[in-house]
Amino acid sequence: MGEASLSWRDYAHLAALPLDELERQCHVEAFHAHGPGGQGVNTADSAVRMRHLPTGIVVVSRESRSQFRNRRLCLAKLRAELERRGKAPVVRRATKPTKASTQRRLEAKHARSRVKESRRPVTGDE
């Protein structure tokens, strides 16, 4: 399944899966985290990158020094992204402008026209 072929219903279905099933659909990679944290970060492959194979979504967690905790955080991030993509799109309905808004727009146009007309050079014909 490619990412482009999935609908919001497919994402909603994937978001409803149990975490262990979701984890089985992922390619998990542990690596050294970069940034602050000092020796605790640099001594172990504690950061986790998960790629959800059916959708191609990639999430990374390096908040904790525990690889197990980072796996759980990745799954939470993945589920949140699936839920975000699984929401039904809002259907927009075309509406007509109100009479008052149409009148305000036309009055603004007339006022602008008067301003521009006042900028014209005065002719001596009068």
Backbone as CSV, one residue per row, in Angstrom:
resi,resn,N_x,N_y,N_z,CA_x,CA_y,CA_z,C_x,C_y,C_z
1,MET,0.830,-1.182,0.000,0.000,0.000,0.000,0.869,1.237,0.000
2,GLY,0.680,2.107,-0.937,1.417,3.357,-0.956,0.667,4.422,-0.171
3,GLU,1.378,5.456,0.239,0.760,6.504,1.038,-0.326,7.227,0.258
4,ALA,-0.134,7.388,-1.036,-1.089,8.133,-1.840,-2.397,7.369,-2.016
5,SER,-2.386,6.048,-1.887,-3.586,5.266,-2.128,-4.435,5.089,-0.872
6,LEU,-4.016,5.650,0.259,-4.772,5.479,1.491,-5.760,6.626,1.682
7,SER,-6.962,6.279,2.114,-7.954,7.301,2.419,-7.951,7.559,3.923
8,TRP,-8.708,8.545,4.355,-8.778,8.843,5.780,-9.372,7.674,6.549
9,ARG,-10.241,6.891,5.901,-10.815,5.711,6.565,-9.744,4.657,6.837
10,ASP,-8.812,4.501,5.898,-7.714,3.543,6.100,-6.844,3.962,7.284
11,TYR,-6.538,5.259,7.365,-5.743,5.748,8.491,-6.491,5.554,9.805
12,ALA,-7.813,5.805,9.805,-8.612,5.627,11.019,-8.605,4.167,11.452
13,HIS,-8.679,3.256,10.491,-8.639,1.822,10.802,-7.279,1.445,11.409
14,LEU,-6.204,1.968,10.836,-4.870,1.671,11.363,-4.674,2.259,12.759
15,ALA,-5.257,3.428,13.011,-5.120,4.061,14.326,-5.833,3.267,15.410
16,ALA,-6.846,2.491,15.026,-7.616,1.716,15.999,-6.949,0.382,16.359
17,LEU,-5.873,0.030,15.678,-5.203,-1.241,15.963,-4.531,-1.212,17.337
18,PRO,-4.407,-2.365,17.993,-3.660,-2.415,19.257,-2.185,-2.061,19.015
19,LEU,-1.518,-1.567,20.061,-0.129,-1.120,19.917,0.803,-2.234,19.481
20,ASP,0.591,-3.465,19.987,1.490,-4.552,19.589,1.335,-4.891,18.110
21,GLU,0.110,-4.807,17.593,-0.110,-5.044,16.161,0.517,-3.921,15.331
22,LEU,0.393,-2.717,15.807,0.991,-1.565,15.129,2.511,-1.702,15.094
23,GLU,3.087,-2.176,16.197,4.539,-2.337,16.269,5.025,-3.426,15.311
24,ARG,4.216,-4.453,15.118,4.611,-5.524,14.187,4.656,-5.032,12.741
25,GLN,3.929,-3.961,12.441,3.913,-3.411,11.087,5.045,-2.415,10.856
26,CYS,5.914,-2.244,11.846,6.954,-1.227,11.769,8.338,-1.840,11.630
27,HIS,9.210,-1.096,10.961,10.640,-1.401,10.945,11.264,-0.511,12.008
28,VAL,11.908,-1.137,13.010,12.447,-0.403,14.148,13.965,-0.354,14.037
29,GLU,14.524,0.837,14.302,15.964,1.034,14.224,16.404,1.832,15.445
30,ALA,17.419,1.337,16.148,17.970,2.061,17.301,19.278,2.721,16.876
31,PHE,19.532,3.922,17.424,20.743,4.647,17.051,21.147,5.556,18.194
32,HIS,22.371,6.095,18.109,22.860,7.046,19.104,22.136,8.366,18.919
33,ALA,21.606,8.890,20.004,20.937,10.191,19.945,21.985,11.299,19.926
34,HIS,21.674,12.396,19.280,22.550,13.555,19.240,21.992,14.615,20.176
35,GLY,22.786,15.558,20.522,22.305,16.683,21.296,22.587,16.548,22.770
36,PRO,21.874,17.333,23.604,22.166,17.362,25.028,21.849,16.031,25.699
37,GLY,22.501,15.779,26.803,22.273,14.535,27.531,23.573,13.944,28.015
38,GLY,24.665,14.367,27.433,25.981,13.946,27.906,26.251,12.473,27.733
39,GLN,26.882,11.886,28.760,27.331,10.501,28.666,26.178,9.532,28.482
40,GLY,25.021,9.811,29.109,23.892,8.885,29.002,23.404,8.725,27.584
41,VAL,23.492,9.790,26.807,23.039,9.729,25.416,24.069,9.011,24.555
42,ASN,25.320,9.270,24.796,26.358,8.795,23.896,26.811,7.357,24.138
43,THR,26.422,6.744,25.257,26.952,5.420,25.559,26.096,4.285,25.032
44,ALA,24.870,4.553,24.634,23.999,3.441,24.224,23.162,3.856,23.022
45,ASP,22.730,2.852,22.272,21.814,3.088,21.160,20.403,3.209,21.734
46,SER,20.105,4.342,22.320,18.828,4.487,23.026,17.757,5.176,22.192
47,ALA,18.138,5.949,21.203,17.143,6.613,20.364,16.522,5.590,19.415
48,VAL,15.254,5.809,19.078,14.526,4.837,18.256,13.877,5.557,17.082
49,ARG,13.995,4.953,15.899,13.326,5.435,14.686,12.416,4.314,14.211
50,MET,11.156,4.624,13.993,10.187,3.627,13.511,9.614,4.081,12.185
51,ARG,9.594,3.149,11.242,8.958,3.408,9.942,7.773,2.454,9.834
52,HIS,6.579,3.038,9.712,5.374,2.224,9.544,5.308,1.814,8.079
53,LEU,5.489,0.541,7.832,5.644,0.056,6.452,4.406,0.273,5.578
54,PRO,3.174,0.044,6.057,2.020,0.257,5.171,1.825,1.704,4.732
55,THR,2.232,2.668,5.565,1.975,4.070,5.228,3.230,4.857,4.888
56,GLY,4.394,4.398,5.349,5.631,5.132,5.120,5.886,6.233,6.135
57,ILE,5.064,6.324,7.164,5.243,7.349,8.196,6.461,6.997,9.040
58,VAL,7.320,7.989,9.287,8.518,7.784,10.109,8.409,8.665,11.350
59,VAL,8.625,8.042,12.522,8.644,8.796,13.777,9.941,8.484,14.506
60,VAL,10.441,9.472,15.257,11.692,9.328,15.991,11.450,9.754,17.426
61,SER,12.053,9.020,18.362,11.999,9.407,19.764,13.385,9.249,20.362
62,ARG,13.843,10.310,21.036,15.118,10.245,21.732,15.024,10.985,23.061
63,GLU,13.787,11.107,23.574,13.552,11.848,24.801,14.114,11.136,26.026
64,SER,14.051,9.812,26.021,14.436,9.056,27.209,15.782,8.364,26.991
65,ARG,16.440,8.003,28.101,17.678,7.228,27.991,17.373,5.746,27.824
66,SER,16.099,5.369,27.993,15.689,3.971,27.872,15.179,3.705,26.455
67,GLN,15.744,2.692,25.808,15.290,2.338,24.470,13.845,1.849,24.519
68,PHE,13.492,1.096,25.562,12.124,0.592,25.704,11.130,1.757,25.782
69,ARG,11.461,2.757,26.594,10.580,3.925,26.740,10.483,4.690,25.416
70,ASN,11.585,4.805,24.696,11.561,5.489,23.401,10.721,4.730,22.380
71,ARG,10.713,3.394,22.450,9.842,2.605,21.560,8.385,2.934,21.839
72,ARG,8.025,3.006,23.125,6.643,3.327,23.505,6.274,4.745,23.053
73,LEU,7.202,5.666,23.199,6.939,7.037,22.759,6.761,7.104,21.245
74,CYS,7.554,6.314,20.509,7.408,6.270,19.047,6.030,5.746,18.653
75,LEU,5.595,4.696,19.337,4.273,4.150,19.032,3.177,5.170,19.326
76,ALA,3.329,5.916,20.419,2.343,6.948,20.743,2.327,8.033,19.663
77,LYS,3.515,8.437,19.195,3.596,9.443,18.134,2.983,8.924,16.837
78,LEU,3.248,7.657,16.529,2.703,7.053,15.314,1.178,7.013,15.381
79,ARG,0.646,6.578,16.521,-0.808,6.517,16.670,-1.406,7.920,16.547
80,ALA,-0.775,8.908,17.138,-1.294,10.285,17.049,-1.324,10.758,15.595
81,GLU,-0.290,10.440,14.840,-0.250,10.838,13.423,-1.321,10.104,12.620
82,LEU,-1.518,8.814,12.898,-2.563,8.059,12.203,-3.943,8.613,12.539
83,GLU,-4.158,8.987,13.808,-5.444,9.572,14.195,-5.649,10.918,13.512
84,ARG,-4.571,11.714,13.412,-4.689,13.009,12.745,-5.085,12.837,11.280
85,ARG,-4.442,11.874,10.622,-4.758,11.633,9.206,-6.080,10.899,9.045
86,GLY,-6.569,10.270,10.106,-7.798,9.484,10.037,-9.064,10.276,10.275
87,LYS,-8.955,11.579,10.460,-10.149,12.397,10.656,-10.796,12.704,9.316
88,ALA,-12.124,12.623,9.301,-12.859,12.897,8.066,-12.693,14.361,7.681
89,PRO,-12.510,14.639,6.396,-12.377,16.035,5.970,-13.694,16.777,6.173
90,VAL,-13.592,18.046,6.515,-14.774,18.869,6.724,-15.354,19.230,5.362
91,VAL,-16.648,18.964,5.207,-17.308,19.262,3.940,-17.698,20.736,3.932
92,ARG,-17.219,21.447,2.944,-17.533,22.871,2.835,-18.708,23.057,1.889
93,ARG,-19.624,23.888,2.302,-20.794,24.168,1.482,-20.719,25.619,0.992
94,ALA,-20.992,25.811,-0.270,-20.966,27.149,-0.841,-22.136,27.953,-0.304
95,THR,-21.886,29.194,0.057,-22.941,30.076,0.548,-22.920,31.373,-0.240
96,LYS,-24.042,32.070,-0.203,-24.121,33.365,-0.877,-23.799,34.453,0.138
97,PRO,-23.190,35.540,-0.322,-22.944,36.646,0.612,-24.272,37.296,1.028
98,THR,-24.319,37.806,2.247,-25.538,38.460,2.711,-25.719,39.787,1.978
99,LYS,-26.947,40.295,2.024,-27.214,41.580,1.367,-26.389,42.688,2.011
100,ALA,-26.267,42.640,3.335,-25.511,43.673,4.045,-24.040,43.641,3.635
101,SER,-23.447,42.447,3.506,-22.033,42.380,3.132,-21.834,42.841,1.686
102,THR,-22.783,42.522,0.819,-22.699,42.990,-0.567,-22.778,44.517,-0.608
103,GLN,-23.691,45.082,0.196,-23.837,46.535,0.223,-22.580,47.197,0.787
104,ARG,-21.996,46.626,1.842,-20.759,47.182,2.402,-19.636,47.153,1.368
105,ARG,-19.542,46.064,0.632,-18.496,45.952,-0.395,-18.681,47.013,-1.476
106,LEU,-19.905,47.201,-1.927,-20.156,48.199,-2.975,-19.910,49.616,-2.467
107,GLU,-20.295,49.895,-1.208,-20.038,51.230,-0.644,-18.532,51.490,-0.546
108,ALA,-17.769,50.470,-0.187,-16.315,50.621,-0.109,-15.729,50.881,-1.498
109,LYS,-16.288,50.221,-2.506,-15.804,50.446,-3.866,-16.123,51.873,-4.321
110,HIS,-17.325,52.359,-3.998,-17.700,53.727,-4.383,-16.813,54.744,-3.671
111,ALA,-16.534,54.497,-2.386,-15.681,55.414,-1.630,-14.287,55.448,-2.238
112,ARG,-13.762,54.314,-2.613,-12.441,54.236,-3.238,-12.449,54.967,-4.576
113,SER,-13.534,54.831,-5.304,-13.667,55.502,-6.595,-13.638,57.025,-6.412
114,ARG,-14.346,57.503,-5.362,-14.348,58.950,-5.104,-12.946,59.444,-4.743
115,VAL,-12.190,58.649,-3.972,-10.820,59.027,-3.613,-9.968,59.136,-4.868
116,LYS,-10.077,58.182,-5.741,-9.274,58.218,-6.974,-9.702,59.370,-7.888
117,GLU,-11.012,59.622,-7.901,-11.509,60.711,-8.746,-10.982,62.058,-8.252
118,SER,-10.830,62.182,-6.934,-10.335,63.457,-6.389,-8.859,63.677,-6.703
119,ARG,-8.140,62.653,-7.124,-6.727,62.794,-7.460,-6.499,63.280,-8.885
120,ARG,-7.551,63.265,-9.689,-7.400,63.674,-11.086,-7.099,65.158,-11.168
121,PRO,-6.343,65.539,-12.178,-6.035,66.975,-12.316,-7.310,67.757,-12.663
122,VAL,-7.363,68.956,-12.144,-8.505,69.832,-12.420,-8.318,70.472,-13.784
123,THR,-9.365,70.408,-14.596,-9.284,71.030,-15.928,-9.885,72.422,-15.850
124,GLY,-9.483,73.338,-16.705,-9.919,74.725,-16.679,-11.178,74.965,-17.481
125,ASP,-11.947,73.973,-17.853,-13.121,74.136,-18.702,-14.304,74.723,-17.941
126,GLU,-14.309,74.707,-16.654,-15.495,75.103,-15.889,-15.638,76.560,-15.744
